[in-house]
């Protein structure tokens, strides 16, 4: 068994306390490969922002769970070296399982050095969700690993997480759920959605320029949850903004993305001034990475060295993460 402390990670307790006190959110960014990880660490060190590295069940299968552990450990050492070279403060880094779907998967992650795990029992009955989440909490807490649970269902598709409908979180359930399970944070459903196609056009309105505007987040639900759970860490999943510039760059260079609509960044910024202290962003990274690679090949179709086309992809990710920390999450300078 590996302790996350041996690998240089922290759990999310102190991160979330500081975020709620400071009215900002910590970025939880998914990674599957080296370039994504380099961009996340470099951008967060540059902006002096705490960060949560997220690994999904699919990422563990894709990259190999042993390799991922050492990639994560390497990222911590890279951060320390670069901080020393540039005379910067070291930043706290958590390693988190995103959307764990079983006790066995969560246990495996705890045992392999994750400092935080999410158990998503939201697709089960309320009673089953409580029982499964409690089981994970009891094991994880023995190893000082923090646990995120979920109430409510987000629509959309992202890896193995899929639902064709949204079930908003019921505020009347949150106190009972947290009390019975002992979770350290709670993901809620207030209108965010997984993937790049978060909303259908008919769900949106148009502004004067003909741009589709998605329905607003249910801040009334968030406020009621805050009243029921004062000072308790809240998480937003499916919070990518699906930038129009990235979608256009993809489509201008051979892509065929349709109806790609995300969450407006101003709504996310408003949410981060509440008890929302963790915001998950995955699809935006996929979009910018794909956009940069498509553009590169459109301009230089004869190239075949992966370093040449992955470098602009890494740079695009670096700029995006910096933007998120500084202008959306409010986490820049909070390390």
N, C-alpha and C positions, 0 to 999 in steps of 0.2 A: 504494500500500500504506500502511496505517495501523499504527503501532506502538501497542501497548497502553499504553506508557509516556507517549505523547503525550496519551492520553485520561485518564490519571490512575489506571490500574489497576496492580495488582501481580500477579505470578504466585504460585503456591501453595507455593513452596519454603520460605520463611521461616515462612509461616502454619502449615504442617504440622509443621515442626521444633518450633515453640513449643507447638503443640497436644499433640504426643507428650510433650514434656518436662513440660507442665503437666497432663497427664491430662484433657484435654477434647477436644471435637471442634468443628470449624467448621461452622456451618449452611450448607448449599447449598440455596438457596431459588429455585424456578423463578418466572419472571415472564413475562407476555404483554402487560401494559398498564401505564399510568401509575399507576393506583391501587395495584396490587400492588407496584410498584417504590417508590412513596412509603412504603408501610407497612413494607417490608423495611428501607429505609435509616433511617427514623425510629426503628424499634424497635431496630435494631442500634446506632445512635448513642446512643439512650437507655440501653441496657444496656452500652454501651462494648464491643461484641463485634465481632470480625472477621467478614466475611461473604463468601460466594461467590454471586454472582448467576448463576443458571443459565438458559440459553436452549436450548430443544430445537429440533430440526429443524422441528417443527410451528410453534413460536413464531416462528421466522424467517420462515416462509412466511406466517403469519397477520398479523404486525405489520410486515413488510417489513424486510429485513436492514439497509438504510441507516438507517431510522428507529430501529431497535433500537440501533445503534451510538451515535447521538446521545442516545437515552434514557439509555443507560448512562453516557455522558460527563456528561450533565446530572445524573444521580444523584450522581456524584462531586462535582460543583460544589455541588449542594444540600447534601450532607453537610458540605463545607468551610464553607459559609456558616452553616449551623445550628450547627456546632461552635464557630465564632468568636463567634456571637451568645450562645451559652450557656456560653462558656468551658469547652468540653469538648475532650478529646483527639480528633484526627481518627482515623478507623478505617480499616484496610486493606480494600480491596474488590477482589476478583478477578472477572473476567468469563469464564464457563466454558461451553463447548458440552457439553450433556448428551446422551449417547447418539448421538454421531456415527456414521454407518453407512457412510462411504466416505472414502477419502483426499481426494477432491475437496471434500467438505463441510468436512472438517477444515482443508484448505488455505485455503479461502475464509474461514473464521473467523479463522485466523491472520492472513491478509492484511487483514482488516477490523477488527482491533484487539482480538481476544480474547486474554486472557493465559493461558488454559488450555483445553485441548480433551480430550474423551474420545473414544476410538475403541473402539467396541464390536464386536469380532469374535467374541463368545462363541457366536454361533449357527453359526459356521463350524467346520471341523475345527481341531484344535489347530495344525496346521502352517500353515493359512491365516490363523488368528488371529495367530500369531507374525509371519508375513510382512507382513500388513496393518498391524499395530501398529508394527512396526519402521519401515515406510515413513513413517508419520505422525510417529513420534518423530524420525527423521532430518530431516524438514522443519521441524518445530516447534522443535527445539532450535537450529536455525540462527538463529532469531528470539527465543531465550530464552523460549519459550512452553513451559509444562509440559504433560505428557501423562498421562492416566489410561487404563489398560487394564482389561480385565475377563476373569476366568476363572470359569466356572460360569454357569448360566442361572437367572434369577429368573422365577417364574411370575407370571401376572397380565397386565393390559392397561393401558397408559398411552400415549396418542397412538400413534405408529407402533411402539412396543415391545410385543410380544405373545408370550406363550408359555403353553401349557396345562399345563406341568410345570416342576418345579424340578430342576435338576442341580447338586448341591452342588459347590463348588470342591474339587478334588483337591489336598491339600497337597503331594503329591509332585511336582506340576507347577510350583509357584510359583517356585522358584529358577531353574529352566531358563527359564521364561517371562520373568522380569524380566531375567535375564542376557542373553538373546538379543535382547530388544526395547529395553532401556534405558528403560522407562517410569519415570515419577516417582512414581506411586501405582498401587494395584491395587484394583479393585472385586471383592469376593468374594461368593459366595452361601452364606449360612449360615441361610437360612430366612425372610429378608425377602421382600417380594413387591410388585409394582407395583399401583397402583390402590386403590380403596376396598373392593373385595371380595377381600381377600387370601387368605381361607381359607373352605372350605365348613364348614357347621355340624358335619358328621360328623367333621371333622378336629380339632374343639375339645372341650374338657370344659366343664362348668358348675360355677360356684361355688354357694355356699349361696343366693344371691339369684337364681339362674337365669341369670346373665350368662355368655356364652360366653367361654371363655379359650382363646386360640390355642396351638398347640404352641410350646414354648420354642425360642429360637434355638440353633443348634448351636455353643455356645461351645467345644466340644471341637475343632471344625474351626478356629475362630479361633485358639485357643491353639497348635494344631499349625502353622498358617501363621506365627504369630509366632516359633515356634522355628526355622522354615525361613528366615524373613526378619527377623531381629532388627532393630528400629529402622526398619523400612520402612513408609511411610504406607499404611494400609488404608482403604478406602471402603465404606460401606454404602449401597446403593440401596434404594428401596422401603421407606423407614423411617417413613412416616406412621403415626400412632397411631389414626386414624379415630375421633375423640372421640365418645362416645355422645351428648353434649349437642348437638353439631352435627347429627348424624344425626337425632335426635329433633326438633330445631327445623325441619329440612327436611321431615320427614314430617308434622309437626303443621301445616305450612302448605302442604300440597298435594303434597309430594314422595313418591316411591315407591322409596326406597332399601331394598334387602333384603340381609340377610346381610352387612352392612358391618362387617368385623372387621379391626382393625389390629394393629400391634406394640405391646405394653405399654411404656409409657415407662420403667418401671424396668429393663427389659431393655436398652433403648437406652442408658440412663445407665450401666449396667454395661459395655456395649461401649465407651463413650467413654473409659473408664479404661485401655483397652488401646492397641494401635497404631491403632485406628480414630480417624482424625483428621478425617474428612469424613463428614457424614451428610446424605443427600438427602431433602428433604421437599417434596412437591408436593401430593399429594391433600388433606392437612389444610387447606391454604390454599384449595383449590377448595371444600371442604365448608363452611368458615366463611364464605366469601364468598357462596356460594349461600344458606346459612342466613339470613344477614343480609338479603339482598335479598328472599327469599321472605317473611320476617317483615314487612319494610317494606311490601310490596305487600298483604299480608293485612290490615294495619292501615290503610293509606292507598291504597286501590285507585284513587283518582282522580288521584294524582300521576303526572307523566310527565317531570319534570326529572331527567335522569340524575345530576346532582350530588347530588340529595336522596337517592336510593337507593344511590348508590355511596359516599357518605360513611360511612354505618354499616357498609358492607362493608369499607371501608378501615380503619375503627376496629377491627373484629373481627379483621382480619388483623394489625394492629399489636399487639393484645393477645396473639394467638397466638404471633407471633414473639418477643415479649418473654419469654413463658412458656418457649418452647423453649430460648432462650439461657440463661435463668437456672436452669431446673429440670430440663432434659433433657440438653442438650449440655454444660453447665458452662462455656460460653464467655463469659458475662457478666463484664465487668471485665478481659478478656484482650486488649483492643485495644492 
